[in-house]
Amino acid sequence: MVEGRVTRGTTGVNRLRRMDRYIAAHPAWRAAAVPLAVDLGYGASWWTARELLLRLRSVRPDARVTGIEIDPARVRHAHEQAEAARAAGESGLDGLRFVVGGFEVPLPGGERPAVIRAANVLRQYDEGEVAAAWELMLKRLAPGGLLVEGTSNEVGRVASWVSLRPEVGPETFTIALHLDALRTGDVTGRGGVATAEALPSVVAERLPKVLIHRNVSGEGVHELLRALDDQWMRAAPLGAFSARQRWIAAVQGLRDAGWPVRDGVSRWRLGELTVDWSAAAPR
């Protein structure tokens, strides 16, 4: 039985690049015994599955990606798009396929993927449905695998996600932002004249479903975003050098203040902030 329901299916070219970059660098992917990733709920077009395959192959040339959609018409359309691209001479698509399914992640032969990415899917569900969906997907992962579940805005400049592992459940929470867009205030990518810069807490509009209703006083994610905004403002003088230098200083400030910040400058400079799940988890 297919688990889930048809969602709006909105998608776009390059929308999930920040998640793709994170997954490609993650040890769960780089060390995977079977380099298979799932793009769950890829939407009305094949773009995000195709892009995920190409980006994962930058570190694992043997990568394969299966796009899963609950709507059979979307799966047929993705097949047609892939076949048209192959017929036009596009290479590197041999590891890409599409199947009908939902959170049960049905793969031919019962294969278990190293990575499942579910982007902009659970946002359209109720908060109370998240835990059951997580559980279903985690059961389908290979040992040591990775589930990345989260949300981005339409142009991919603002994104956040929860990373989960079969052995521990929710492990980390990540914010990923286009830093120059913060400086100009143009986080939507629509251009025009900006009137003011944006704060990192602009991500509040694109939090995963499990957190989006928790951005209120007394909740961890609310305190995290307030602290991040504060550090961003404190680091304002460094903006004269670059938004990147300002962000690095803001994230270092969070760590110095006792927040469980992960990684280091090599990730921070990309506009990422990853913290232990305990810092953002619902209270």
Secondary structure, 3 states (H helix, E strand, C coil): CCCCCCCCCCCCCCCCHHHHHHHHHCHHHHCCCCCEEEEECCCCCCHHHHHHHHHHCCCCCCCEEEEEECCHHHHHHHHHHHHHHHHCCCCCCCCEEEEECCCCCCCHHHCCCCEEEEECCHHHCCHHHHHHHHHHHHHHCCCCCEEEEEEECCCCCEEEEEEEECCCEEEEEEEEECHHHHHHCCCCCCCCCCCCCCCHHHHHHHCCHHHHCCCCCCCHHHHHHHHHHHHHHHCHHHHHCCHHHHHHHHHHHHHHCCCCECCCHHHHCCCEEEEEHHHCCCC
